[in-house]
Amino acid sequence: NWAEQRARARARDGYRCRRCGISEAELGRELDVHHVVPFREFGYDPRDPARANRYLEANRLDNLVTLCPACHRQAEPWHRSEIAVGLHGAARAIEHVAPLFLMCDPHDIGVAGEVRASTGRPTLYLYEWAPGGVGLAEQAFALYNPLLRAAASLVADCPCEHGCPACVGPEAPPEAAPKQRALDVLRALMGR
C-alpha cells in the first residue's frame, strides 16, 4: 500500500516539506515521504505469514512525514556514512545503465540502497514500478555482472572529479567522495 499511503501523506501535508515548508511546485518534483519509525523496524517479511502484514503498520499515516530531499537527509543521519554514500552512488549508476540492458524506459525501474536492510546488511534493490512487475527485475538479475561492470565503467570513466548527476547523482557533497564510494560498492558487488 506504499503508493497510496505516500500520496495520502503528501496530500495531508499540503504537498509541502513539514520541516522547511518548501512546496513541490517550488522544488520542481514530488517530495519524499519518510518513515518516522524506520520500515525495517517493523519486521516485515512477505514469506512469513505472521509478519507479512507488518508493512501496514509501517505505512500508517501517523508514521509518515513529507520532507524535501535536504530535510530527508537530515532526518536520517546515517545517510552521510561512507557506505550510504556508496550505496546511493552505485544505485544511481545502475539506474543510469539498466534501461540500456533491459530495453526499457528509465521510469520503468528504480534502484535504492539501504544501509540497514531487513537482511541486517547493506543492500541494493532493483525494482519495477509496474504493479506485480513485468520481468525486468529478473532480467536484471540474469545480467548481474555485465550490469555492474557497465555501472562501474560509467562512474570510473566520467570526467567529473568527485561525482556528478551523470554518474552518481548530485546528493552527496564532494568531501564525501561519492564517486570513489560508489566504485567501492560496485567493485565489492563484483567480487573485486
Secondary structure, 3 states (H helix, E strand, C coil): CHHHHHHHHHHHCCCECCCCCCEHHHHCCCCEEEECCCHHHHCCCCCCCCCCCHHHHHCCHHHEEEECHHHHHHHCHHHHCHHHHHHHHHHHHHHHHHHHHHCCCHHHEEEEEECCCCCCCCEEEEEECCCCCCCHHHHHHHCHHHHHHHHHHHHHHCCCCCCCCCCCCCCCCHHHCHHHHHHHHHHHHCCC
